[in-house]
Amino acid sequence: MSAEDTEEVARRLAREAVRFPDVVSLSSGSFGTLATPVPGGRVDGVAVRGDSVEVGVVVRFGRPLPRIAAEVRQGLLPLAGGRTVHVSVEDVIAGLG
């Protein structure tokens, strides 16, 4: 896979992940490892690797975290270019709309 393909997958997944109603934002994780290097910077919150993708999300408080992660995973799977998708809830925010 070319760097261009990797960049496009990372950007597409990042755009789509924040559209889920329970997702507040993306997170690159406590050590910043959930990111994909791209020309001019990086896409935080999405790490595209050889045969998998890791997505870190910050979610709203209120629903079961495993259910939210499963919904995000299922929604992003068709956009991952045949890779396995792993979703980790990096933080939970209370009190948002």
C-alpha positions, 0 to 999 in steps of 0.5 A: 500500500502506498503512502497516499493510500494510507493517508486517504484511509486515515483521513477518511476514517477520522472524518467518519469516526467523529460523525457517530453520535456518541463520539466527541472527538478522536484521541491519539492515546496517552502516548500519542501512538494512535496516529498516522504520519502523513505529509505535513503532519499526522492524522491523530486518533487513527493508526493505519498499520499493515493489516489493521487500523486502530482508532481512539475515541473520546465518547459521551457518558451515558451508553455502555462503552463496549456497545459504542466501540462495537458500533464505531468498529462496524461503521468504519469497517467498510472504509478500512480497505480490508483491514481489521478495525480496533476501536479503543475508548480513550476517555469519557466526557460527561455533561455534553448535550 
